């Protein structure tokens, strides 16, 4: 039975993502998401606390205004208020009652201004543009803002690199032109030197050559007399061979 149960049941493995190797880029993405969620939660908590405090103060102001309104109504009806905030001197003359009415009216107006301000702040906080959005949508919105910021920074860096590249290209062009000028000057100097050498060589060729000397390639020694040939045992004047001796026959 145990073997059959084990054969029908596949083993269940618990795998946690932190047991697996994580690429550094994935880890940075996870950390950025965690920081984004933490920031959003802190902002949302701060807004909720501020709204609750505003509602608490608003409730107190409304109650205070209600009490002031009751006192004002009793004063106008010449009846003693249920809860006196301002007492009158003497027997409550009309002058003192009018002064109390004016002060109560001013206090009520102040309360109205404070209540209107708090109501506006609460309404603005509750009508936040992110109200009803999920955490993912908020993170996507923040990521888009971060992407736009990164694109702007990349654009500024690209402009700087472009300017730097243009300066380098201009410097290389100037250096190239300077090298061309130097090469041209060296080439002209060599050409001038070779022309001078050719001119000197042509002047040497035009100079007169001594008698008996023609050129290095066709210069031969010719004896002045034929005594040497006569005394040479190998020389035969009647021989059909022209070159029986080391001496050439000059015609």
PyMOL commands that set and color helices and strands:
alter all, ss='L'
color gray80, all
select helices_A, chain A and resi 2-8+17-19+24-76+94-126+135-206+227-230
alter helices_A, ss='H'
color red, helices_A
deselect
rebuild
show_as cartoon
